[in-house]
Amino acid sequence: MPDLLLELFSEEIPARMQAKAAEDLRRMVTDKLVAEGLVYEGAKAFATPRRLALTVHGIPARQPDLKTERRGPKIGAADAAVQGFLKATGLTSLDEAKIQRDPKGDFYIALIEKPGRDAIDVLAEILPVIIRTFPWPKSMRWGARSGKPGSLSWVRPLHAIIATFGLETEEPDVVKFSVDGIEAGQTTYGHRFMAPSAISVRRFEDYEAKLKAAKVILDPQARKDIIFADAKELTFAQGFELVEDQVLLDEVSGLVEWPVVMMGSFEAEYLAIPDEVIRATIRNNQKCFVVKDPKTGKLTNKFVLTANIEAPDGGKTIVAGNERVIRPRLSDAKFFYETDLKTKLEDRLPKFEQIVFHEKLGTQAARIKRIECLAAEIAPLVGADVAKATRAAHLAKADLLTEVVGEFPEVQGLMGKYYALAQGEDASVAAACEEHYKPQGPADRVPTDPVSVAVALADKLDTLVGFWAIDEKPTGSKDPYALRRAALGVIRLIAENALRLSIMKMAASALAGLSLKPADAQKLPSDLLAFFADRLKVQLREQGARHDLVDAVFALGDQDDLLMIVRRVEALGKFLESEDGKNLLAGIKRASNILGIEEKKDKRTFDGAPDAALYGLGEEKALAKAIGEVKAEASAAVSKEDFAAAMSAMAKLRPPVDAFFEKVRVNDEDAKVRENRLKLLNEIRSATRAVADFSKIQD
Amino acid sequence: MDASLPAHMRPERSFQGFILALQRFWAEQGCVILQPYDMEMGAGTFHPATTLRALGPKPWNAAYVQPSRRPKDGRYGANPNRLQHYYQFQVIMKPSPPNLQELYLKSLAAIGIDSAMHDIRFVEDDWESPTLGAWGLGWECWCDGMEVSQFTYFQQVAGVECAPVAGELTYGLERLAMYVQGVDRVYDLNFNGRDGDAKVTYGDVFLQAEREYSKHNFEIADTAMLFEQFKMAESACRKYLEAGWKDGKREAHLMSLPAYDQCIKASHVFNLLDARGVISVTERQSYILRVRELAKACGEAWIHTEAGGAG
């Protein structure tokens, strides 16, 4: 079966868009083919800086013929109906129609055969539509045609299109179409500098080979492999080790059609700059890899660059040029770093009085003060030294005003740590300057040093309470102040460090520190608590755990100790996986359902202790006894925070509950007995509330 | 490169020779070679030959040097490559010709950068000027890892869609010349291509100015006056725009250029105030917005003029 080769040749496509564009092209073309009844065997798409290419093999040469039947008028119908039928079906006379017998009368049936079209004609129809509707994240117009409405938009100017279709053994046909004046053909071009001439191609195999001969490696993975292997080899040969960087590798492979990997160096004096800053400089600005010394694990004064050409001088000029660019960059970075070291972190703080954190929440200076107070309050609760936590909170934001962070925002915090150490701060204080931003995301490490934990919690809580107070809560996909991340950070800090903190109390403290007093200040801590509950649910859902259990625990009320909530949820989850748990849940639900119905019927609740004198059956007595024991046992376990033991106690309810439902009829004729039994059911519910509100658990 | 050039005019020896080589190259491509606009501005794009001429249907090909003022970038002459005043070489071609990339590469060859020997790259860089209400797509052009030019297909300028699209090239002249001359400090550039006593360096011409203007921009510039000047330029721009509509009808405009001068003025005054550090973060945004409103109104007026394609 024939194959399709498609190439869209343009000016340089941004590296970050190439992979998705190739995938979009494959998906759009193959989806369309299938929708047209052309089921193909395989497809693969490729991208280089200057081209998107697609090969689809094993496409049927023709669409299958379509046969449909169409029912016409009854035999003997009016002439107008017959003429209409003939016209609609394309028959010349009724002789060509079949007759279908039917008890209600016989009908004419037309058999319509719609012959399948040649695949090449279908392609000529679908390809221009795909090109015109291609989903580039950003596209543009260009040239003389852009003066008129309806001109083509592409990521950068599109210059040529290859579209061939045919069998391996034959000369393929060009799929005839044009888009905005560009005729599809068989011509492409080689490497921009090393082989710029036109190349005529037939099909994918010779296309890929001819491109390679013209210094273009079509497959991005092949380019990545070359860059990675060459970079490793080059560094290894000199006794060094490449600092691997997948994101950079992806980008660099999208900047070259013919990767040529070379190594350059810079003056060793720049190694006085922290490694992270060297790396940020070389990676962000120059798209080069850095190299480390395997003996020390520290960076060495080398870098690896990927050029797009093989130069006649073996790349000497290119390496020298890159070195000349990197030198002043590092010189700037070194200058920034050394300048920063001359000023103590605390001496930068007055400047924060001029910097607004948020219009309604005051200056950065005010915010730092608040975080200091909050950190001091939290410190004893998390086992941190109060003086150290206060000091760390005092200094933690100061690096925002340093030159290095101004230049490379991604090293914020880290530079704070370096500068704090350089000025002789305590190691925990210095660590907190970096770690108080953590955890940044679900994959980020949670700090464990108590000083870091105190400042991290204070920072996040101040942010959360502050934005809650000015009613800037996240909505839908909008969370400009990353409040969800802050809340999840608090949850993880507490859970992973096993901390005992009252969210309500901490929120109230944070609120007291704010200079503004929101109208609904009373409600704020509990609103915020509900937000934490939501975040906890989302986190559990993402971990594949049952998130409905969070509701069951929160429904108990007065739950604001996140660690206990997490523990309860965990214990409950385990219990419900057991046979006892499942059955007990069913029993409790049954009790709740019956109660619900009867409460509605009687328009009353059945609170209060049942009367032991009214128990007529053994099962009633047994259940009442069990409830009493379980209640005591579970409460004792809960007060010792042993939720597993509380669950085991709950499990003891299962046999009497099962027996009760089997033997006892709740709706007894005697109203008093009925009421008493309903009260007993209510007792089951209240007993289990020692651990969770089971009615909130989904089946 | 033109082999017949005398040594002191060769682009790899002489800063002025370098500029002349570029001018000559683009003149040969049919561009009108303009002289710098006689106002202070932050970039060559502000020149009306780009901002306004990019709008409307009429073809327009021009190239010029534009002194560019970035008050905040001053370093008192102490930094080897940061300047508060430097030269941009600007090329605009409307509609963008299909071979603009090839022309650009040839222009590099004309100033001594051989693309067989150097690693030339087009790296994504979407251009946006919030003050001009303009955006376009294109690249930073790299030579051996150094950004040497900006290449943009204008999509919108002064709030008006470009139809047809113009291609814009901006060369950072000092940086490119440093590369070609092989010097690491801008002030060491050979300006006139001569040797010995006859040699004039970039430092001879501009070092004192860098020191003086850095002091002015960061420490002394009269902020009360500048705030006043901003307001005056803003109101003058609006006044001229209002008065320029022929017969008071919004059909033809007779004074878009003088109005636009006031927009350029406001933009530069804002940059000075910004360098003096007297504009807070929130105010900053509103100043940018005010300049953009002026630029948009000027663009709207321009497309109702003859060169803007009206009538």
Chai-1 contact restraints between the chains, C-beta under 6 A:
chainA,res_idxA,chainB,res_idxB,connection_type,confidence,min_distance_angstrom,max_distance_angstrom,comment,restraint_id
A,E11,B,Q101,contact,1.0,0.0,6.0,A-B,restraint_1
A,E12,B,F122,contact,1.0,0.0,6.0,A-B,restraint_2
A,P14,B,E124,contact,1.0,0.0,6.0,A-B,restraint_3
A,M140,B,L137,contact,1.0,0.0,6.0,A-B,restraint_4
A,M140,B,Y153,contact,1.0,0.0,6.0,A-B,restraint_5
A,M140,B,Q155,contact,1.0,0.0,6.0,A-B,restraint_6
A,R141,B,V165,contact,1.0,0.0,6.0,A-B,restraint_7
A,W142,B,S96,contact,1.0,0.0,6.0,A-B,restraint_8
A,W142,B,Y153,contact,1.0,0.0,6.0,A-B,restraint_9
A,W142,B,V165,contact,1.0,0.0,6.0,A-B,restraint_10
A,G143,B,P95,contact,1.0,0.0,6.0,A-B,restraint_11
A,G143,B,S96,contact,1.0,0.0,6.0,A-B,restraint_12
A,G143,B,P98,contact,1.0,0.0,6.0,A-B,restraint_13
A,A144,B,P95,contact,1.0,0.0,6.0,A-B,restraint_14
A,A144,B,P164,contact,1.0,0.0,6.0,A-B,restraint_15
A,S146,B,P164,contact,1.0,0.0,6.0,A-B,restraint_16
A,S146,B,V165,contact,1.0,0.0,6.0,A-B,restraint_17
A,G147,B,P57,contact,1.0,0.0,6.0,A-B,restraint_18
A,G147,B,A163,contact,1.0,0.0,6.0,A-B,restraint_19
A,G147,B,P164,contact,1.0,0.0,6.0,A-B,restraint_20
A,F193,B,S115,contact,1.0,0.0,6.0,A-B,restraint_21
A,Q286,B,G145,contact,1.0,0.0,6.0,A-B,restraint_22
A,A307,B,D119,contact,1.0,0.0,6.0,A-B,restraint_23
A,N308,B,D119,contact,1.0,0.0,6.0,A-B,restraint_24
A,I309,B,D119,contact,1.0,0.0,6.0,A-B,restraint_25
A,A311,B,M117,contact,1.0,0.0,6.0,A-B,restraint_26
A,T317,B,M117,contact,1.0,0.0,6.0,A-B,restraint_27
A,I318,B,D119,contact,1.0,0.0,6.0,A-B,restraint_28
A,I318,B,D144,contact,1.0,0.0,6.0,A-B,restraint_29
A,G321,B,D144,contact,1.0,0.0,6.0,A-B,restraint_30
A,N322,B,D144,contact,1.0,0.0,6.0,A-B,restraint_31
A,N322,B,G145,contact,1.0,0.0,6.0,A-B,restraint_32
A,V325,B,G145,contact,1.0,0.0,6.0,A-B,restraint_33
A,V325,B,M146,contact,1.0,0.0,6.0,A-B,restraint_34
